[in-house]
Amino acid sequence: MPKLSEKDKVARRERVLDGARRCFAKYGYEGATVVRLEQEIGMSRGAIFNWFPSKEELFIALAARDNARLLHLFAEEGLEAILDALLRDDPDWLAVYLEFGRRLRTDEELRERWKTIAPDDARERSRGWIEAAQSEGRMRSDVSAQEIGQFLGVILDGIAVQRALGFDAPSPELLHLLTSDAVAGARDRALVSD
Amino acid sequence: MPKLSEKDKVARRERVLDGARRCFAKYGYEGATVVRLEQEIGMSRGAIFNWFPSKEELFIALAARDNARLLHLFAEEGLEAILDALLRDDPDWLAVYLEFGRRLRTDEELRERWKTIAPDDARERSRGWIEAAQSEGRMRSDVSAQEIGQFLGVILDGIAVQRALGFDAPSPELLHLLTSDAVAGARDRALVSD
């Protein structure tokens, strides 16, 4: 077998991840059998598990990629962009998170790992974005950047679970407006007609 | 069998619901077998399913009771009370909701029923509470009472899913402060030191 260049390696890994994401969304976590993963990815099990030692590791890599993408989006385009991305994401894929949640629930080690699933640079850029917004008065500074991140996490999880269960989440406009106001600095609060 | 008074009937029904809630929390939705329901409730299957025609109906009745309690709490004591109740609720029980979510996801009829699971009076009192707060300037009036309710629903679902998966939700103080500010009328917004 010829040696793969670094670029080819990255492309091959991405191909495995993309196919696995489609497979998980289509069949659920449990339903994504090795045979179905082979079919959807278009590689043999040997080739797939050469990249990821187990189905669990494959899923964690997908979650880490999602998480990093969302954090980068937030750091580059701000709050509305991350809310919109989640409002547009495939509900079938979001539902896989809930299914995987049973593992997180009962496996403390996995849960600890999950908490640190985003790469450090994505996490730091997000915190940096919040801190910059705080120092410019666009976000409130009576709570820490980490606390603002925690609160946004609750809202994002709430949207994800509503969509995963097949309910319509509130409109993007409503979510933008109220979420912005929750975390806004005094000067950026929307004018309220009361 | 002697005829039960109305009061006895209500007490008997509550006893079935309380035992079933413990059983679901302990074993999960799937794991709550008829034998385990009998043991935890302390009644025979005949007696239990005299009140509720199926395990699904039993669970829906429990969810409706929870939902009504939370809405009443909100209408009587306000936002902080409903947030606190969810932050204190048994994570094992919250996890059963996620497990049941798989049914909601694939069964549109069940999902439509789920949307209307709270009794009308509980829903109306909650909307009334928001409308009163809006007319007194304690809640914003640039969005409708229903929209404020939807947004609070996202936050409550986000808290529930974090706790159900075994993660620590943000502190009550943080949730109170930021959620209040999201829905507050201009005059009630917290002062922000920026």
HADDOCK unambig.tbl for C-alpha pairs under 7 A between the chains (distance, minus, plus):
assign (segid A and resid 101 and name CA) (segid B and resid 165 and name CA) 5.79 0.50 0.50
assign (segid A and resid 104 and name CA) (segid B and resid 165 and name CA) 6.12 0.50 0.50
assign (segid A and resid 105 and name CA) (segid B and resid 165 and name CA) 4.62 0.50 0.50
assign (segid A and resid 105 and name CA) (segid B and resid 166 and name CA) 5.19 0.50 0.50
assign (segid A and resid 137 and name CA) (segid B and resid 194 and name CA) 5.52 0.50 0.50
assign (segid A and resid 140 and name CA) (segid B and resid 192 and name CA) 6.06 0.50 0.50
assign (segid A and resid 140 and name CA) (segid B and resid 194 and name CA) 6.46 0.50 0.50
assign (segid A and resid 141 and name CA) (segid B and resid 192 and name CA) 6.86 0.50 0.50
assign (segid A and resid 141 and name CA) (segid B and resid 193 and name CA) 6.21 0.50 0.50
assign (segid A and resid 141 and name CA) (segid B and resid 194 and name CA) 5.88 0.50 0.50
assign (segid A and resid 142 and name CA) (segid B and resid 192 and name CA) 6.01 0.50 0.50
assign (segid A and resid 142 and name CA) (segid B and resid 193 and name CA) 5.92 0.50 0.50
assign (segid A and resid 150 and name CA) (segid B and resid 170 and name CA) 6.25 0.50 0.50
assign (segid A and resid 151 and name CA) (segid B and resid 170 and name CA) 6.84 0.50 0.50
assign (segid A and resid 154 and name CA) (segid B and resid 155 and name CA) 6.15 0.50 0.50
assign (segid A and resid 154 and name CA) (segid B and resid 158 and name CA) 4.59 0.50 0.50
assign (segid A and resid 154 and name CA) (segid B and resid 159 and name CA) 5.98 0.50 0.50
assign (segid A and resid 155 and name CA) (segid B and resid 154 and name CA) 6.15 0.50 0.50
assign (segid A and resid 155 and name CA) (segid B and resid 155 and name CA) 5.41 0.50 0.50
assign (segid A and resid 155 and name CA) (segid B and resid 158 and name CA) 5.78 0.50 0.50
assign (segid A and resid 157 and name CA) (segid B and resid 158 and name CA) 4.76 0.50 0.50
assign (segid A and resid 158 and name CA) (segid B and resid 154 and name CA) 4.60 0.50 0.50
assign (segid A and resid 158 and name CA) (segid B and resid 155 and name CA) 5.79 0.50 0.50
assign (segid A and resid 158 and name CA) (segid B and resid 157 and name CA) 4.76 0.50 0.50
assign (segid A and resid 158 and name CA) (segid B and resid 158 and name CA) 3.57 0.50 0.50
assign (segid A and resid 159 and name CA) (segid B and resid 154 and name CA) 5.99 0.50 0.50
assign (segid A and resid 165 and name CA) (segid B and resid 101 and name CA) 5.80 0.50 0.50
assign (segid A and resid 165 and name CA) (segid B and resid 104 and name CA) 6.13 0.50 0.50
assign (segid A and resid 165 and name CA) (segid B and resid 105 and name CA) 4.63 0.50 0.50
assign (segid A and resid 166 and name CA) (segid B and resid 105 and name CA) 5.20 0.50 0.50
assign (segid A and resid 170 and name CA) (segid B and resid 150 and name CA) 6.25 0.50 0.50
assign (segid A and resid 170 and name CA) (segid B and resid 151 and name CA) 6.83 0.50 0.50
assign (segid A and resid 178 and name CA) (segid B and resid 182 and name CA) 4.92 0.50 0.50
assign (segid A and resid 178 and name CA) (segid B and resid 183 and name CA) 6.74 0.50 0.50
assign (segid A and resid 179 and name CA) (segid B and resid 182 and name CA) 6.25 0.50 0.50
assign (segid A and resid 181 and name CA) (segid B and resid 181 and name CA) 6.66 0.50 0.50
assign (segid A and resid 181 and name CA) (segid B and resid 182 and name CA) 5.09 0.50 0.50
assign (segid A and resid 182 and name CA) (segid B and resid 178 and name CA) 4.91 0.50 0.50
assign (segid A and resid 182 and name CA) (segid B and resid 179 and name CA) 6.24 0.50 0.50
assign (segid A and resid 182 and name CA) (segid B and resid 181 and name CA) 5.11 0.50 0.50
assign (segid A and resid 182 and name CA) (segid B and resid 182 and name CA) 4.10 0.50 0.50
assign (segid A and resid 183 and name CA) (segid B and resid 178 and name CA) 6.72 0.50 0.50
assign (segid A and resid 185 and name CA) (segid B and resid 192 and name CA) 6.44 0.50 0.50
assign (segid A and resid 185 and name CA) (segid B and resid 194 and name CA) 6.42 0.50 0.50
assign (segid A and resid 186 and name CA) (segid B and resid 192 and name CA) 5.73 0.50 0.50
assign (segid A and resid 192 and name CA) (segid B and resid 140 and name CA) 6.07 0.50 0.50
assign (segid A and resid 192 and name CA) (segid B and resid 141 and name CA) 6.88 0.50 0.50
assign (segid A and resid 192 and name CA) (segid B and resid 142 and name CA) 6.01 0.50 0.50
assign (segid A and resid 192 and name CA) (segid B and resid 185 and name CA) 6.47 0.50 0.50
assign (segid A and resid 192 and name CA) (segid B and resid 186 and name CA) 5.75 0.50 0.50
assign (segid A and resid 193 and name CA) (segid B and resid 141 and name CA) 6.25 0.50 0.50
assign (segid A and resid 193 and name CA) (segid B and resid 142 and name CA) 5.92 0.50 0.50
assign (segid A and resid 194 and name CA) (segid B and resid 137 and name CA) 5.57 0.50 0.50
assign (segid A and resid 194 and name CA) (segid B and resid 140 and name CA) 6.48 0.50 0.50
assign (segid A and resid 194 and name CA) (segid B and resid 141 and name CA) 5.88 0.50 0.50
assign (segid A and resid 194 and name CA) (segid B and resid 185 and name CA) 6.46 0.50 0.50
